[in-house]
Amino acid sequence: MAKWGEGDPRWIVEERPDATNVNNWHWTEKNACAWSQEKLKELFINFKIEGEGVLCKITEMEKCEGEAVANNRKGKLIFFYEWNIVLKWISDGNSSKDIEGKINIPNLSEENDISEVDIEVTLKDSTDEGEKVKQFLHTKGKDAIREKLKKYVSSLKEEFTKGMILPKKDNDKEKENISNITSGFNIKMQMNAAMTPTNNNKTANCKISTTTIKQNVKFQCRADEFYNVLSSIEMVQAFTKNPVKLEPKKNGQFELFGGNIHGEFIEITPTKIIQKWRCKQWPSEHFSDVTIDICEKNDHTEVNLTQSGVPVSEELSTKENWDRYYWDAIKRTFGFGYFM
């Protein structure tokens, strides 16, 4: 990484006449939620599964909840997707009444190999004929479903991401260096750390434009429960899904997400946590000041975050990361829920 404030040949505009994400060096993220839902409908609606004298057709996607994003970081594509899918199926029976049921796919994500994705088959009405169809779907039908899921993942990586890796001056060489990495946040953070060269240059003599972030979040828990989430090694590891270094005391050090987030506790009490906090890819030795106020109300706990000294160029991504990898992760992991 070049010194903060100095030019970097990887950013030279001549490499691209439109000066857009030169050499693919910046982190770019593309929301794949709507595209994924349409793609999954395209793959499954009216899909027929046939064999052993049984013919089933998927008629409806009853539920498709989750998210998917594709990231381009320095010419490498990183994918995150997590879906809970429920499909309705129908089969013509020998009787006058059709056989109906559902297929539940609760854990389609990049963390699971397609062969490990759960596929549950249920039957609307239990009959001998219906049980035969259900058994067929439970055995042979699962393979057909998994082939469609593989098609979705392949399309996400190849079809949806067209245009994310922009052509540069030496396009053939670029193709050789691009690789697809399927990863959740933990591996993404480790990759950031591995790809960020050590930079011992100081920033004291370079003026950095900074801003302040403020967030207000509500949790369905007691104040002491929320404090424990941020001050207990076991609980921090649970919501970050990664080994951490944590010394919850004044002047104690902390490292999260593979060391990509690190800093020092200035003050830590059950109602207020103050930290010197930085992201590893920020300018060398530049820290922000984070204050987390924890206030218990009648039926929930209110958390107020104030973070000053955030580089202006990192404002949006820092806000999103607090929401996604702290607050939402805490709610999901500990069942603190979304306050309505």
Secondary structure as UniProt FT lines:
FT   TURN            4..5
FT   HELIX           9..11
FT   HELIX           13..15
FT   TURN            17..18
FT   HELIX           22..24
FT   STRAND          28..31
FT   HELIX           33..44
FT   TURN            45..46
FT   STRAND          48..51
FT   TURN            52..53
FT   STRAND          54..73
FT   TURN            74..75
FT   STRAND          76..91
FT   STRAND          99..109
FT   TURN            110..111
FT   HELIX           114..116
FT   STRAND          120..123
FT   HELIX           128..136
FT   HELIX           137..141
FT   HELIX           142..155
FT   HELIX           156..160
FT   TURN            161..164
FT   TURN            169..170
FT   HELIX           171..177
FT   STRAND          180..182
FT   HELIX           185..195
FT   TURN            204..205
FT   STRAND          210..219
FT   HELIX           223..231
FT   HELIX           233..240
FT   STRAND          245..246
FT   TURN            250..251
FT   STRAND          253..256
FT   TURN            257..260
FT   STRAND          261..268
FT   STRAND          272..279
FT   TURN            280..281
FT   TURN            284..285
FT   STRAND          288..296
FT   STRAND          301..311
FT   HELIX           312..314
FT   HELIX           315..321
FT   HELIX           322..327
FT   HELIX           328..334
//
